[in-house]
Amino acid sequence: MGGVIELFLIMLAIATAAFVPLGYFIYIYTRKNGEPFGETEPHGDSHSFVNDLAETAIDFIKTRLAKK
């Protein structure tokens, strides 16, 4: 009987360690009224070097194709 109790306590400790991050995420999510990561901008609203470079490349290709 002692082995069953020991196994139960070990499994309980493993389950607790596995689900603590989920519980923390739910706690933060409900505390900030549905915004778990704070204020985030929708995709495409912020300017970045990569976005500007991609737009420049697309415009360059469009002008080259339009000339032919």
Phi, psi and omega in degrees: 000328180294328179292324180292318179294318178298316178296320178298316180294321178295316180294325177295319178294319179294316179296321178296315179295328182285326186258358177297317178299323178295317178297321178294318178298315179297320179298313180295320181298316181284334181288325183263023176056050175085011178238082186290337183249017179079202180282119178237148179269147174297154183297133177097351181277334183263142180274142175215163181298320182294317178297317179296320179295319179294318178296321178296317180295319179295316178297320179298316180294320179298318180292324178293321179288328180289331180287333183272000000 
